[in-house]
Amino acid sequence: MLAFDIGVKTNNRLSEAAKRLVVPLQDLGKALAVQIRNRVGDGRDPEGNAFTPLGSKRGGMFGKSPGKNREWWVSPKDPQPAGWMFIIPMTARRFGGYAVYRDYDTFLSFSDGGNRRDFYKSGQYWASIRVRPQSVNRIKVISSGSRMVNGKRIKNRDIAYLAAVNEKFGPLTYSDEERRFAVAYVKSSIDEQMAIRLGQAGQLDRLNVRASRANKRATKLGSL
């Protein structure tokens, strides 16, 4: 995983002065991206929980055991591959026809093409990770670029979304531990004078944005 370098997405609207000021945050973004990438590679979300296995859903009855144990209950409306422990009789008042498996991994082992969620089957997604400075005091870790999938060009960020559509968190979401790391990193790498200059540049950027929007509105009104 560490073989991939984290690049900087440079096509932003920062001024030349702001681009020089944002360098410490760029370095922080790269360090955060590596931490996130390694954590997700271990299969853990920002709260330290395992990402959902492929094919399961968060909530709803399918895949959620109505009992106290961790068995995997499958509705008769869904595929029930051979290998279940037992099937609830159709005469039962509740859950009639449900097949009960020892756990979800067992259910997957009997299913065609069963697999667990995997964000790193190829290195293409992680190689697309970039750090994008948005202002002198704000950066984002993003997935950049696109690839051909079944003859269609799809953005890497959309691939990440589709891979995590059933997850509580996206693969690039920061954890509390990573946020604490970011705070400590900023405190150790940016002195008081640098912080003042960053604040001044940030305020100037905001004023420039407001002025640009005001000019656009004035231009539209003038054309009426």
Residue, then its C-alpha position, 0 to 999 in steps of 0.5 A: m500500500l505504501a508504494f503509492d505516492i500521495g499527490v496534490k490536486t493542483n487545479n484549484r483557485l488559490s492565489e500564488a501566495a496562498k499556494r505557498l502558504v498551504v504547503p504545511l497543510q498539503d504535507l498533513g493531507k498526505a500523512l492523513a491519506v496514508q493513515i486512512r488508506n492503511r486503516v481501510g486496507d485493514g477493513r476498519d471504518p472510522e469507528g474501528n468497526a469492520f466494513t460490512p461484508l459484500g451483499s449485506k445491508r445495514g438495517g432491515m430484516f434480511g441479514k439481521s438476526p431476530g434472535k439473540n445469537r449472531e446467526w444469519w437469517v435469510s428470507p424465503k424471498d432471497p436465495q437460500p443456498a444449501g448449507w443452512m442449519f435449519i429452516i423455520p417452518m412455514t407454519a410458524r407465526r413469525f419468520g416462517g420459511y427463513a433459512v438460518y446459517r451459522d453466521y454471515d461468513t458461512f452463508l457467503s461460503f455457500s453463495d455463488g461469488g460470495n465475498r467480503r467488501d474489498f477496497y483494494k482488489s487493485g491499486q487503481y483506486w488508491a493510486s487515484i488518491r490526491v490532496r486538494p487544497q481548498s484554501v490556506n486553512r482547508i484541505k480535502v483528501i479526494s479520489s481523482g481521475s477516472r477509468m474505463v469500466n465495461g466500456k464506460r468511463i467512471k470517476n474514481r470517486d463514484i467507484a468509491y461511492l458504489a463500493a461503500v453505498n451500504e456503509k455508514f462511512g465512506p472510505l476517506t472519512y477521518s476517524d477521531e484518532e486521525r483528527r487528533f493526529a491532524v491537530a497535533y501535526v498543525k500545532s507542531s509544524i505551524d508557528e504563531q506567525m505562520a498561523i497569523r499569515l494563514g488567517q490573514a490569507g484566508q480572510l483575503d480569500r473570502l473577501n475575494v470570493r465575495a467580491s467576485r460573486a458581487n461582480k457576477r450579480a452586478t453583471k447579470l443585473g446590468s444585462l437585464 
